[in-house]
Amino acid sequence: MSLCFQMFAETKDVFDLLDMVRSTGLTDYIRLDGQTQPLQLINPAGLYK
């Protein structure tokens, strides 16, 4: 998250930055003992595309 802020420091507040990160995030899945859990991955490159 710190890297995202450093790359896009002109954001107006932390909530705006969080919304941008969530909208560009990638989803991966962790599987263990037959159960699957979603894992949200931060995608800093998505902030600039």
mmCIF entry with sequence, helices, sheets and N, C-alpha, C, O atoms, coordinates in Angstrom:
data_MODEL
# 
_entry.id   MODEL 
# 
_entity.id                         1 
_entity.type                       polymer 
_entity.pdbx_number_of_molecules   1 
# 
_entity_poly.entity_id                      1 
_entity_poly.type                           'polypeptide(L)' 
_entity_poly.nstd_linkage                   no 
_entity_poly.nstd_monomer                   no 
_entity_poly.pdbx_seq_one_letter_code       MSLCFQMFAETKDVFDLLDMVRSTGLTDYIRLDGQTQPLQLINPAGLYK 
_entity_poly.pdbx_seq_one_letter_code_can   MSLCFQMFAETKDVFDLLDMVRSTGLTDYIRLDGQTQPLQLINPAGLYK 
_entity_poly.pdbx_strand_id                 A 
# 
loop_
_entity_poly_seq.entity_id 
_entity_poly_seq.num 
_entity_poly_seq.mon_id 
_entity_poly_seq.hetero 
1 1  MET n 
1 2  SER n 
1 3  LEU n 
1 4  CYS n 
1 5  PHE n 
1 6  GLN n 
1 7  MET n 
1 8  PHE n 
1 9  ALA n 
1 10 GLU n 
1 11 THR n 
1 12 LYS n 
1 13 ASP n 
1 14 VAL n 
1 15 PHE n 
1 16 ASP n 
1 17 LEU n 
1 18 LEU n 
1 19 ASP n 
1 20 MET n 
1 21 VAL n 
1 22 ARG n 
1 23 SER n 
1 24 THR n 
1 25 GLY n 
1 26 LEU n 
1 27 THR n 
1 28 ASP n 
1 29 TYR n 
1 30 ILE n 
1 31 ARG n 
1 32 LEU n 
1 33 ASP n 
1 34 GLY n 
1 35 GLN n 
1 36 THR n 
1 37 GLN n 
1 38 PRO n 
1 39 LEU n 
1 40 GLN n 
1 41 LEU n 
1 42 ILE n 
1 43 ASN n 
1 44 PRO n 
1 45 ALA n 
1 46 GLY n 
1 47 LEU n 
1 48 TYR n 
1 49 LYS n 
# 
_struct_asym.id          A 
_struct_asym.entity_id   1 
# 
loop_
_struct_conf.conf_type_id 
_struct_conf.id 
_struct_conf.pdbx_PDB_helix_id 
_struct_conf.beg_label_comp_id 
_struct_conf.beg_label_asym_id 
_struct_conf.beg_label_seq_id 
_struct_conf.pdbx_beg_PDB_ins_code 
_struct_conf.end_label_comp_id 
_struct_conf.end_label_asym_id 
_struct_conf.end_label_seq_id 
_struct_conf.pdbx_end_PDB_ins_code 
_struct_conf.beg_auth_comp_id 
_struct_conf.beg_auth_asym_id 
_struct_conf.beg_auth_seq_id 
_struct_conf.end_auth_comp_id 
_struct_conf.end_auth_asym_id 
_struct_conf.end_auth_seq_id 
_struct_conf.pdbx_PDB_helix_class 
_struct_conf.details 
_struct_conf.pdbx_PDB_helix_length 
HELX_P HELX_P1 AA1 SER A 2  ? MET A 7  ? SER A 2  MET A 7  1 ? 6  
HELX_P HELX_P2 AA2 VAL A 14 ? THR A 24 ? VAL A 14 THR A 24 1 ? 11 
HELX_P HELX_P3 AA3 PRO A 44 ? LEU A 47 ? PRO A 44 LEU A 47 5 ? 4  
# 
_struct_conf_type.id          HELX_P 
_struct_conf_type.criteria    ? 
_struct_conf_type.reference   ? 
# 
_struct_sheet.id               AA1 
_struct_sheet.type             ? 
_struct_sheet.number_strands   2 
_struct_sheet.details          ? 
# 
_struct_sheet_order.sheet_id     AA1 
_struct_sheet_order.range_id_1   1 
_struct_sheet_order.range_id_2   2 
_struct_sheet_order.offset       ? 
_struct_sheet_order.sense        anti-parallel 
# 
loop_
_struct_sheet_range.sheet_id 
_struct_sheet_range.id 
_struct_sheet_range.beg_label_comp_id 
_struct_sheet_range.beg_label_asym_id 
_struct_sheet_range.beg_label_seq_id 
_struct_sheet_range.pdbx_beg_PDB_ins_code 
_struct_sheet_range.end_label_comp_id 
_struct_sheet_range.end_label_asym_id 
_struct_sheet_range.end_label_seq_id 
_struct_sheet_range.pdbx_end_PDB_ins_code 
_struct_sheet_range.beg_auth_comp_id 
_struct_sheet_range.beg_auth_asym_id 
_struct_sheet_range.beg_auth_seq_id 
_struct_sheet_range.end_auth_comp_id 
_struct_sheet_range.end_auth_asym_id 
_struct_sheet_range.end_auth_seq_id 
AA1 1 LEU A 26 ? LEU A 32 ? LEU A 26 LEU A 32 
AA1 2 GLN A 35 ? LEU A 41 ? GLN A 35 LEU A 41 
# 
loop_
_atom_site.group_PDB 
_atom_site.id 
_atom_site.type_symbol 
_atom_site.label_atom_id 
_atom_site.label_alt_id 
_atom_site.label_comp_id 
_atom_site.label_asym_id 
_atom_site.label_entity_id 
_atom_site.label_seq_id 
_atom_site.pdbx_PDB_ins_code 
_atom_site.Cartn_x 
_atom_site.Cartn_y 
_atom_site.Cartn_z 
_atom_site.occupancy 
_atom_site.B_iso_or_equiv 
_atom_site.pdbx_formal_charge 
_atom_site.auth_seq_id 
_atom_site.auth_comp_id 
_atom_site.auth_asym_id 
_atom_site.auth_atom_id 
_atom_site.pdbx_PDB_model_num 
ATOM 1   N N  . MET A 1 1  ? 0.820   -1.177  0.000   1.00 0.00 ? 1  MET A N  1 
ATOM 2   C CA . MET A 1 1  ? 0.000   0.000   0.000   1.00 0.00 ? 1  MET A CA 1 
ATOM 3   C C  . MET A 1 1  ? 0.872   1.252   0.000   1.00 0.00 ? 1  MET A C  1 
ATOM 4   O O  . MET A 1 1  ? 0.556   2.254   -0.641  1.00 0.00 ? 1  MET A O  1 
ATOM 5   N N  . SER A 1 2  ? 1.967   1.168   0.728   1.00 0.00 ? 2  SER A N  1 
ATOM 6   C CA . SER A 1 2  ? 2.894   2.293   0.752   1.00 0.00 ? 2  SER A CA 1 
ATOM 7   C C  . SER A 1 2  ? 3.447   2.572   -0.645  1.00 0.00 ? 2  SER A C  1 
ATOM 8   O O  . SER A 1 2  ? 3.582   3.728   -1.047  1.00 0.00 ? 2  SER A O  1 
ATOM 9   N N  . LEU A 1 3  ? 3.760   1.527   -1.368  1.00 0.00 ? 3  LEU A N  1 
ATOM 10  C CA . LEU A 1 3  ? 4.258   1.683   -2.735  1.00 0.00 ? 3  LEU A CA 1 
ATOM 11  C C  . LEU A 1 3  ? 3.206   2.342   -3.633  1.00 0.00 ? 3  LEU A C  1 
ATOM 12  O O  . LEU A 1 3  ? 3.537   3.193   -4.459  1.00 0.00 ? 3  LEU A O  1 
ATOM 13  N N  . CYS A 1 4  ? 1.945   1.949   -3.470  1.00 0.00 ? 4  CYS A N  1 
ATOM 14  C CA . CYS A 1 4  ? 0.869   2.559   -4.257  1.00 0.00 ? 4  CYS A CA 1 
ATOM 15  C C  . CYS A 1 4  ? 0.755   4.046   -3.953  1.00 0.00 ? 4  CYS A C  1 
ATOM 16  O O  . CYS A 1 4  ? 0.561   4.853   -4.861  1.00 0.00 ? 4  CYS A O  1 
ATOM 17  N N  . PHE A 1 5  ? 0.875   4.411   -2.682  1.00 0.00 ? 5  PHE A N  1 
ATOM 18  C CA . PHE A 1 5  ? 0.803   5.822   -2.328  1.00 0.00 ? 5  PHE A CA 1 
ATOM 19  C C  . PHE A 1 5  ? 1.985   6.597   -2.889  1.00 0.00 ? 5  PHE A C  1 
ATOM 20  O O  . PHE A 1 5  ? 1.820   7.720   -3.365  1.00 0.00 ? 5  PHE A O  1 
ATOM 21  N N  . GLN A 1 6  ? 3.170   6.011   -2.837  1.00 0.00 ? 6  GLN A N  1 
ATOM 22  C CA . GLN A 1 6  ? 4.349   6.690   -3.370  1.00 0.00 ? 6  GLN A CA 1 
ATOM 23  C C  . GLN A 1 6  ? 4.248   6.889   -4.874  1.00 0.00 ? 6  GLN A C  1 
ATOM 24  O O  . GLN A 1 6  ? 4.735   7.886   -5.405  1.00 0.00 ? 6  GLN A O  1 
ATOM 25  N N  . MET A 1 7  ? 3.616   5.943   -5.562  1.00 0.00 ? 7  MET A N  1 
ATOM 26  C CA . MET A 1 7  ? 3.478   6.047   -7.010  1.00 0.00 ? 7  MET A CA 1 
ATOM 27  C C  . MET A 1 7  ? 2.336   6.981   -7.413  1.00 0.00 ? 7  MET A C  1 
ATOM 28  O O  . MET A 1 7  ? 2.338   7.518   -8.521  1.00 0.00 ? 7  MET A O  1 
ATOM 29  N N  . PHE A 1 8  ? 1.368   7.176   -6.526  1.00 0.00 ? 8  PHE A N  1 
ATOM 30  C CA . PHE A 1 8  ? 0.201   7.994   -6.853  1.00 0.00 ? 8  PHE A CA 1 
ATOM 31  C C  . PHE A 1 8  ? -0.106  8.912   -5.669  1.00 0.00 ? 8  PHE A C  1 
ATOM 32  O O  . PHE A 1 8  ? -1.197  8.860   -5.101  1.00 0.00 ? 8  PHE A O  1 
ATOM 33  N N  . ALA A 1 9  ? 0.857   9.747   -5.304  1.00 0.00 ? 9  ALA A N  1 
ATOM 34  C CA . ALA A 1 9  ? 0.755   10.589  -4.112  1.00 0.00 ? 9  ALA A CA 1 
ATOM 35  C C  . ALA A 1 9  ? -0.228  11.745  -4.265  1.00 0.00 ? 9  ALA A C  1 
ATOM 36  O O  . ALA A 1 9  ? -0.588  12.373  -3.270  1.00 0.00 ? 9  ALA A O  1 
ATOM 37  N N  . GLU A 1 10 ? -0.668  12.040  -5.480  1.00 0.00 ? 10 GLU A N  1 
ATOM 38  C CA . GLU A 1 10 ? -1.585  13.166  -5.664  1.00 0.00 ? 10 GLU A CA 1 
ATOM 39  C C  . GLU A 1 10 ? -3.036  12.825  -5.345  1.00 0.00 ? 10 GLU A C  1 
ATOM 40  O O  . GLU A 1 10 ? -3.923  13.642  -5.589  1.00 0.00 ? 10 GLU A O  1 
ATOM 41  N N  . THR A 1 11 ? -3.293  11.658  -4.816  1.00 0.00 ? 11 THR A N  1 
ATOM 42  C CA . THR A 1 11 ? -4.649  11.298  -4.421  1.00 0.00 ? 11 THR A CA 1 
ATOM 43  C C  . THR A 1 11 ? -5.131  12.207  -3.299  1.00 0.00 ? 11 THR A C  1 
ATOM 44  O O  . THR A 1 11 ? -4.330  12.670  -2.488  1.00 0.00 ? 11 THR A O  1 
ATOM 45  N N  . LYS A 1 12 ? -6.438  12.467  -3.248  1.00 0.00 ? 12 LYS A N  1 
ATOM 46  C CA . LYS A 1 12 ? -6.949  13.458  -2.289  1.00 0.00 ? 12 LYS A CA 1 
ATOM 47  C C  . LYS A 1 12 ? -6.999  12.958  -0.855  1.00 0.00 ? 12 LYS A C  1 
ATOM 48  O O  . LYS A 1 12 ? -6.825  13.748  0.072   1.00 0.00 ? 12 LYS A O  1 
ATOM 49  N N  . ASP A 1 13 ? -7.235  11.648  -0.645  1.00 0.00 ? 13 ASP A N  1 
ATOM 50  C CA . ASP A 1 13 ? -7.212  11.093  0.704   1.00 0.00 ? 13 ASP A CA 1 
ATOM 51  C C  . ASP A 1 13 ? -7.035  9.580   0.648   1.00 0.00 ? 13 ASP A C  1 
ATOM 52  O O  . ASP A 1 13 ? -7.048  8.981   -0.427  1.00 0.00 ? 13 ASP A O  1 
ATOM 53  N N  . VAL A 1 14 ? -6.871  8.978   1.811   1.00 0.00 ? 14 VAL A N  1 
ATOM 54  C CA . VAL A 1 14 ? -6.593  7.548   1.867   1.00 0.00 ? 14 VAL A CA 1 
ATOM 55  C C  . VAL A 1 14 ? -7.776  6.721   1.365   1.00 0.00 ? 14 VAL A C  1 
ATOM 56  O O  . VAL A 1 14 ? -7.568  5.642   0.810   1.00 0.00 ? 14 VAL A O  1 
ATOM 57  N N  . PHE A 1 15 ? -8.991  7.189   1.542   1.00 0.00 ? 15 PHE A N  1 
ATOM 58  C CA . PHE A 1 15 ? -10.157 6.442   1.089   1.00 0.00 ? 15 PHE A CA 1 
ATOM 59  C C  . PHE A 1 15 ? -10.224 6.391   -0.438  1.00 0.00 ? 15 PHE A C  1 
ATOM 60  O O  . PHE A 1 15 ? -10.627 5.381   -1.014  1.00 0.00 ? 15 PHE A O  1 
ATOM 61  N N  . ASP A 1 16 ? -9.835  7.464   -1.073  1.00 0.00 ? 16 ASP A N  1 
ATOM 62  C CA . ASP A 1 16 ? -9.775  7.490   -2.535  1.00 0.00 ? 16 ASP A CA 1 
ATOM 63  C C  . ASP A 1 16 ? -8.724  6.498   -3.041  1.00 0.00 ? 16 ASP A C  1 
ATOM 64  O O  . ASP A 1 16 ? -8.957  5.776   -4.011  1.00 0.00 ? 16 ASP A O  1 
ATOM 65  N N  . LEU A 1 17 ? -7.572  6.471   -2.375  1.00 0.00 ? 17 LEU A N  1 
ATOM 66  C CA . LEU A 1 17 ? -6.515  5.525   -2.748  1.00 0.00 ? 17 LEU A CA 1 
ATOM 67  C C  . LEU A 1 17 ? -6.977  4.085   -2.536  1.00 0.00 ? 17 LEU A C  1 
ATOM 68  O O  . LEU A 1 17 ? -6.725  3.228   -3.383  1.00 0.00 ? 17 LEU A O  1 
ATOM 69  N N  . LEU A 1 18 ? -7.647  3.808   -1.426  1.00 0.00 ? 18 LEU A N  1 
ATOM 70  C CA . LEU A 1 18 ? -8.159  2.460   -1.163  1.00 0.00 ? 18 LEU A CA 1 
ATOM 71  C C  . LEU A 1 18 ? -9.156  2.025   -2.226  1.00 0.00 ? 18 LEU A C  1 
ATOM 72  O O  . LEU A 1 18 ? -9.134  0.875   -2.666  1.00 0.00 ? 18 LEU A O  1 
ATOM 73  N N  . ASP A 1 19 ? -10.026 2.931   -2.640  1.00 0.00 ? 19 ASP A N  1 
ATOM 74  C CA . ASP A 1 19 ? -10.992 2.599   -3.694  1.00 0.00 ? 19 ASP A CA 1 
ATOM 75  C C  . ASP A 1 19 ? -10.294 2.267   -5.005  1.00 0.00 ? 19 ASP A C  1 
ATOM 76  O O  . ASP A 1 19 ? -10.685 1.330   -5.701  1.00 0.00 ? 19 ASP A O  1 
ATOM 77  N N  . MET A 1 20 ? -9.259  3.037   -5.342  1.00 0.00 ? 20 MET A N  1 
ATOM 78  C CA . MET A 1 20 ? -8.515  2.769   -6.573  1.00 0.00 ? 20 MET A CA 1 
ATOM 79  C C  . MET A 1 20 ? -7.804  1.426   -6.504  1.00 0.00 ? 20 MET A C  1 
ATOM 80  O O  . MET A 1 20 ? -7.801  0.674   -7.479  1.00 0.00 ? 20 MET A O  1 
ATOM 81  N N  . VAL A 1 21 ? -7.202  1.118   -5.363  1.00 0.00 ? 21 VAL A N  1 
ATOM 82  C CA . VAL A 1 21 ? -6.481  -0.148  -5.207  1.00 0.00 ? 21 VAL A CA 1 
ATOM 83  C C  . VAL A 1 21 ? -7.458  -1.314  -5.269  1.00 0.00 ? 21 VAL A C  1 
ATOM 84  O O  . VAL A 1 21 ? -7.171  -2.327  -5.908  1.00 0.00 ? 21 VAL A O  1 
ATOM 85  N N  . ARG A 1 22 ? -8.605  -1.186  -4.615  1.00 0.00 ? 22 ARG A N  1 
ATOM 86  C CA . ARG A 1 22 ? -9.594  -2.270  -4.643  1.00 0.00 ? 22 ARG A CA 1 
ATOM 87  C C  . ARG A 1 22 ? -10.145 -2.494  -6.046  1.00 0.00 ? 22 ARG A C  1 
ATOM 88  O O  . ARG A 1 22 ? -10.402 -3.633  -6.437  1.00 0.00 ? 22 ARG A O  1 
ATOM 89  N N  . SER A 1 23 ? -10.328 -1.420  -6.802  1.00 0.00 ? 23 SER A N  1 
ATOM 90  C CA . SER A 1 23 ? -10.908 -1.566  -8.137  1.00 0.00 ? 23 SER A CA 1 
ATOM 91  C C  . SER A 1 23 ? -9.927  -2.179  -9.130  1.00 0.00 ? 23 SER A C  1 
ATOM 92  O O  . SER A 1 23 ? -10.347 -2.737  -10.144 1.00 0.00 ? 23 SER A O  1 
ATOM 93  N N  . THR A 1 24 ? -8.629  -2.085  -8.856  1.00 0.00 ? 24 THR A N  1 
ATOM 94  C CA . THR A 1 24 ? -7.631  -2.651  -9.765  1.00 0.00 ? 24 THR A CA 1 
ATOM 95  C C  . THR A 1 24 ? -7.010  -3.929  -9.216  1.00 0.00 ? 24 THR A C  1 
ATOM 96  O O  . THR A 1 24 ? -6.124  -4.508  -9.845  1.00 0.00 ? 24 THR A O  1 
ATOM 97  N N  . GLY A 1 25 ? -7.465  -4.371  -8.052  1.00 0.00 ? 25 GLY A N  1 
ATOM 98  C CA . GLY A 1 25 ? -6.900  -5.559  -7.421  1.00 0.00 ? 25 GLY A CA 1 
ATOM 99  C C  . GLY A 1 25 ? -7.206  -6.827  -8.211  1.00 0.00 ? 25 GLY A C  1 
ATOM 100 O O  . GLY A 1 25 ? -8.185  -6.900  -8.954  1.00 0.00 ? 25 GLY A O  1 
ATOM 101 N N  . LEU A 1 26 ? -6.359  -7.802  -8.033  1.00 0.00 ? 26 LEU A N  1 
ATOM 102 C CA . LEU A 1 26 ? -6.529  -9.100  -8.662  1.00 0.00 ? 26 LEU A CA 1 
ATOM 103 C C  . LEU A 1 26 ? -6.957  -10.102 -7.592  1.00 0.00 ? 26 LEU A C  1 
ATOM 104 O O  . LEU A 1 26 ? -6.628  -9.933  -6.418  1.00 0.00 ? 26 LEU A O  1 
ATOM 105 N N  . THR A 1 27 ? -7.676  -11.123 -7.984  1.00 0.00 ? 27 THR A N  1 
ATOM 106 C CA . THR A 1 27 ? -8.120  -12.138 -7.030  1.00 0.00 ? 27 THR A CA 1 
ATOM 107 C C  . THR A 1 27 ? -7.453  -13.467 -7.354  1.00 0.00 ? 27 THR A C  1 
ATOM 108 O O  . THR A 1 27 ? -7.473  -13.936 -8.492  1.00 0.00 ? 27 THR A O  1 
ATOM 109 N N  . ASP A 1 28 ? -6.872  -14.049 -6.336  1.00 0.00 ? 28 ASP A N  1 
ATOM 110 C CA . ASP A 1 28 ? -6.309  -15.385 -6.436  1.00 0.00 ? 28 ASP A CA 1 
ATOM 111 C C  . ASP A 1 28 ? -7.019  -16.237 -5.391  1.00 0.00 ? 28 ASP A C  1 
ATOM 112 O O  . ASP A 1 28 ? -7.753  -15.706 -4.557  1.00 0.00 ? 28 ASP A O  1 
ATOM 113 N N  . TYR A 1 29 ? -6.816  -17.523 -5.424  1.00 0.00 ? 29 TYR A N  1 
ATOM 114 C CA . TYR A 1 29 ? -7.511  -18.400 -4.483  1.00 0.00 ? 29 TYR A CA 1 
ATOM 115 C C  . TYR A 1 29 ? -6.518  -19.321 -3.796  1.00 0.00 ? 29 TYR A C  1 
ATOM 116 O O  . TYR A 1 29 ? -5.607  -19.860 -4.424  1.00 0.00 ? 29 TYR A O  1 
ATOM 117 N N  . ILE A 1 30 ? -6.711  -19.490 -2.504  1.00 0.00 ? 30 ILE A N  1 
ATOM 118 C CA . ILE A 1 30 ? -5.890  -20.392 -1.697  1.00 0.00 ? 30 ILE A CA 1 
ATOM 119 C C  . ILE A 1 30 ? -6.712  -21.646 -1.455  1.00 0.00 ? 30 ILE A C  1 
ATOM 120 O O  . ILE A 1 30 ? -7.870  -21.567 -1.045  1.00 0.00 ? 30 ILE A O  1 
ATOM 121 N N  . ARG A 1 31 ? -6.123  -22.786 -1.704  1.00 0.00 ? 31 ARG A N  1 
ATOM 122 C CA . ARG A 1 31 ? -6.827  -24.059 -1.483  1.00 0.00 ? 31 ARG A CA 1 
ATOM 123 C C  . ARG A 1 31 ? -6.080  -24.866 -0.432  1.00 0.00 ? 31 ARG A C  1 
ATOM 124 O O  . ARG A 1 31 ? -4.873  -25.081 -0.540  1.00 0.00 ? 31 ARG A O  1 
ATOM 125 N N  . LEU A 1 32 ? -6.815  -25.312 0.592   1.00 0.00 ? 32 LEU A N  1 
ATOM 126 C CA . LEU A 1 32 ? -6.227  -26.112 1.652   1.00 0.00 ? 32 LEU A CA 1 
ATOM 127 C C  . LEU A 1 32 ? -7.288  -27.030 2.230   1.00 0.00 ? 32 LEU A C  1 
ATOM 128 O O  . LEU A 1 32 ? -8.360  -26.573 2.628   1.00 0.00 ? 32 LEU A O  1 
ATOM 129 N N  . ASP A 1 33 ? -7.002  -28.286 2.275   1.00 0.00 ? 33 ASP A N  1 
ATOM 130 C CA . ASP A 1 33 ? -7.918  -29.288 2.848   1.00 0.00 ? 33 ASP A CA 1 
ATOM 131 C C  . ASP A 1 33 ? -9.305  -29.239 2.212   1.00 0.00 ? 33 ASP A C  1 
ATOM 132 O O  . ASP A 1 33 ? -10.310 -29.363 2.911   1.00 0.00 ? 33 ASP A O  1 
ATOM 133 N N  . GLY A 1 34 ? -9.367  -29.062 0.920   1.00 0.00 ? 34 GLY A N  1 
ATOM 134 C CA . GLY A 1 34 ? -10.642 -29.056 0.209   1.00 0.00 ? 34 GLY A CA 1 
ATOM 135 C C  . GLY A 1 34 ? -11.417 -27.759 0.309   1.00 0.00 ? 34 GLY A C  1 
ATOM 136 O O  . GLY A 1 34 ? -12.502 -27.661 -0.265  1.00 0.00 ? 34 GLY A O  1 
ATOM 137 N N  . GLN A 1 35 ? -10.911 -26.761 1.009   1.00 0.00 ? 35 GLN A N  1 
ATOM 138 C CA . GLN A 1 35 ? -11.586 -25.469 1.115   1.00 0.00 ? 35 GLN A CA 1 
ATOM 139 C C  . GLN A 1 35 ? -10.851 -24.438 0.269   1.00 0.00 ? 35 GLN A C  1 
ATOM 140 O O  . GLN A 1 35 ? -9.630  -24.489 0.126   1.00 0.00 ? 35 GLN A O  1 
ATOM 141 N N  . THR A 1 36 ? -11.601 -23.516 -0.278  1.00 0.00 ? 36 THR A N  1 
ATOM 142 C CA . THR A 1 36 ? -11.036 -22.457 -1.116  1.00 0.00 ? 36 THR A CA 1 
ATOM 143 C C  . THR A 1 36 ? -11.376 -21.100 -0.509  1.00 0.00 ? 36 THR A C  1 
ATOM 144 O O  . THR A 1 36 ? -12.530 -20.823 -0.183  1.00 0.00 ? 36 THR A O  1 
ATOM 145 N N  . GLN A 1 37 ? -10.363 -20.266 -0.364  1.00 0.00 ? 37 GLN A N  1 
ATOM 146 C CA . GLN A 1 37 ? -10.546 -18.914 0.161   1.00 0.00 ? 37 GLN A CA 1 
ATOM 147 C C  . GLN A 1 37 ? -10.019 -17.912 -0.859  1.00 0.00 ? 37 GLN A C  1 
ATOM 148 O O  . GLN A 1 37 ? -8.939  -18.117 -1.414  1.00 0.00 ? 37 GLN A O  1 
ATOM 149 N N  . PRO A 1 38 ? -10.761 -16.823 -1.122  1.00 0.00 ? 38 PRO A N  1 
ATOM 150 C CA . PRO A 1 38 ? -10.252 -15.798 -2.040  1.00 0.00 ? 38 PRO A CA 1 
ATOM 151 C C  . PRO A 1 38 ? -9.152  -14.963 -1.379  1.00 0.00 ? 38 PRO A C  1 
ATOM 152 O O  . PRO A 1 38 ? -9.188  -14.717 -0.173  1.00 0.00 ? 38 PRO A O  1 
ATOM 153 N N  . LEU A 1 39 ? -8.200  -14.541 -2.160  1.00 0.00 ? 39 LEU A N  1 
ATOM 154 C CA . LEU A 1 39 ? -7.098  -13.711 -1.708  1.00 0.00 ? 39 LEU A CA 1 
ATOM 155 C C  . LEU A 1 39 ? -7.003  -12.509 -2.639  1.00 0.00 ? 39 LEU A C  1 
ATOM 156 O O  . LEU A 1 39 ? -6.795  -12.669 -3.842  1.00 0.00 ? 39 LEU A O  1 
ATOM 157 N N  . GLN A 1 40 ? -7.155  -11.315 -2.092  1.00 0.00 ? 40 GLN A N  1 
ATOM 158 C CA . GLN A 1 40 ? -7.079  -10.088 -2.896  1.00 0.00 ? 40 GLN A CA 1 
ATOM 159 C C  . GLN A 1 40 ? -5.630  -9.645  -2.985  1.00 0.00 ? 40 GLN A C  1 
ATOM 160 O O  . GLN A 1 40 ? -4.967  -9.454  -1.966  1.00 0.00 ? 40 GLN A O  1 
ATOM 161 N N  . LEU A 1 41 ? -5.145  -9.484  -4.199  1.00 0.00 ? 41 LEU A N  1 
ATOM 162 C CA . LEU A 1 41 ? -3.752  -9.074  -4.444  1.00 0.00 ? 41 LEU A CA 1 
ATOM 163 C C  . LEU A 1 41 ? -3.717  -7.617  -4.897  1.00 0.00 ? 41 LEU A C  1 
ATOM 164 O O  . LEU A 1 41 ? -4.482  -7.210  -5.772  1.00 0.00 ? 41 LEU A O  1 
ATOM 165 N N  . ILE A 1 42 ? -2.843  -6.856  -4.305  1.00 0.00 ? 42 ILE A N  1 
ATOM 166 C CA . ILE A 1 42 ? -2.672  -5.455  -4.711  1.00 0.00 ? 42 ILE A CA 1 
ATOM 167 C C  . ILE A 1 42 ? -1.931  -5.433  -6.045  1.00 0.00 ? 42 ILE A C  1 
ATOM 168 O O  . ILE A 1 42 ? -0.930  -6.127  -6.223  1.00 0.00 ? 42 ILE A O  1 
ATOM 169 N N  . ASN A 1 43 ? -2.435  -4.629  -6.976  1.00 0.00 ? 43 ASN A N  1 
ATOM 170 C CA . ASN A 1 43 ? -1.859  -4.548  -8.314  1.00 0.00 ? 43 ASN A CA 1 
ATOM 171 C C  . ASN A 1 43 ? -1.461  -3.093  -8.593  1.00 0.00 ? 43 ASN A C  1 
ATOM 172 O O  . ASN A 1 43 ? -2.247  -2.352  -9.185  1.00 0.00 ? 43 ASN A O  1 
ATOM 173 N N  . PRO A 1 44 ? -0.249  -2.664  -8.177  1.00 0.00 ? 44 PRO A N  1 
ATOM 174 C CA . PRO A 1 44 ? 0.147   -1.271  -8.379  1.00 0.00 ? 44 PRO A CA 1 
ATOM 175 C C  . PRO A 1 44 ? 0.138   -0.848  -9.847  1.00 0.00 ? 44 PRO A C  1 
ATOM 176 O O  . PRO A 1 44 ? -0.131  0.315   -10.146 1.00 0.00 ? 44 PRO A O  1 
ATOM 177 N N  . ALA A 1 45 ? 0.426   -1.762  -10.760 1.00 0.00 ? 45 ALA A N  1 
ATOM 178 C CA . ALA A 1 45 ? 0.432   -1.411  -12.175 1.00 0.00 ? 45 ALA A CA 1 
ATOM 179 C C  . ALA A 1 45 ? -0.959  -1.035  -12.656 1.00 0.00 ? 45 ALA A C  1 
ATOM 180 O O  . ALA A 1 45 ? -1.093  -0.265  -13.607 1.00 0.00 ? 45 ALA A O  1 
ATOM 181 N N  . GLY A 1 46 ? -1.994  -1.561  -12.022 1.00 0.00 ? 46 GLY A N  1 
ATOM 182 C CA . GLY A 1 46 ? -3.366  -1.248  -12.416 1.00 0.00 ? 46 GLY A CA 1 
ATOM 183 C C  . GLY A 1 46 ? -3.753  0.194   -12.167 1.00 0.00 ? 46 GLY A C  1 
ATOM 184 O O  . GLY A 1 46 ? -4.698  0.690   -12.780 1.00 0.00 ? 46 GLY A O  1 
ATOM 185 N N  . LEU A 1 47 ? -3.042  0.885   -11.276 1.00 0.00 ? 47 LEU A N  1 
ATOM 186 C CA . LEU A 1 47 ? -3.342  2.294   -11.012 1.00 0.00 ? 47 LEU A CA 1 
ATOM 187 C C  . LEU A 1 47 ? -2.984  3.183   -12.198 1.00 0.00 ? 47 LEU A C  1 
ATOM 188 O O  . LEU A 1 47 ? -3.507  4.291   -12.319 1.00 0.00 ? 47 LEU A O  1 
ATOM 189 N N  . TYR A 1 48 ? -2.104  2.713   -13.070 1.00 0.00 ? 48 TYR A N  1 
ATOM 190 C CA . TYR A 1 48 ? -1.633  3.540   -14.191 1.00 0.00 ? 48 TYR A CA 1 
ATOM 191 C C  . TYR A 1 48 ? -2.146  3.118   -15.538 1.00 0.00 ? 48 TYR A C  1 
ATOM 192 O O  . TYR A 1 48 ? -1.832  3.751   -16.546 1.00 0.00 ? 48 TYR A O  1 
ATOM 193 N N  . LYS A 1 49 ? -2.935  2.051   -15.581 1.00 0.00 ? 49 LYS A N  1 
ATOM 194 C CA . LYS A 1 49 ? -3.463  1.598   -16.862 1.00 0.00 ? 49 LYS A CA 1 
ATOM 195 C C  . LYS A 1 49 ? -4.801  2.218   -17.145 1.00 0.00 ? 49 LYS A C  1 
ATOM 196 O O  . LYS A 1 49 ? -5.398  1.948   -18.187 1.00 0.00 ? 49 LYS A O  1 
# 
